Amino acid sequence: MTFEEVKTAVFNLDKSEQKRLIMEVLPEILPQVCTDEACLSTIRKFINEETVREYKEQHMDGI
């Protein structure tokens, strides 16, 4: 498959399958392909510290 075919297939998945892709597949791929600062910087932009703080407070930091 080409990149565009994969991209289209992912966008056509339902939301739960897209989430599953992010939770199960990406963690396996990232250590192999994301080895430079530009890639890491992009990933860091996805982390919203306020959201993380609220989640930890709601879930008592995993206790």
Secondary structure by P-SEA (a helix, b strand, c coil): ccaaaaaaaaaaccaaaaaaaaaccaaaaaaaccccaaaaaaaaaaccaaaaaaaaaaacccc
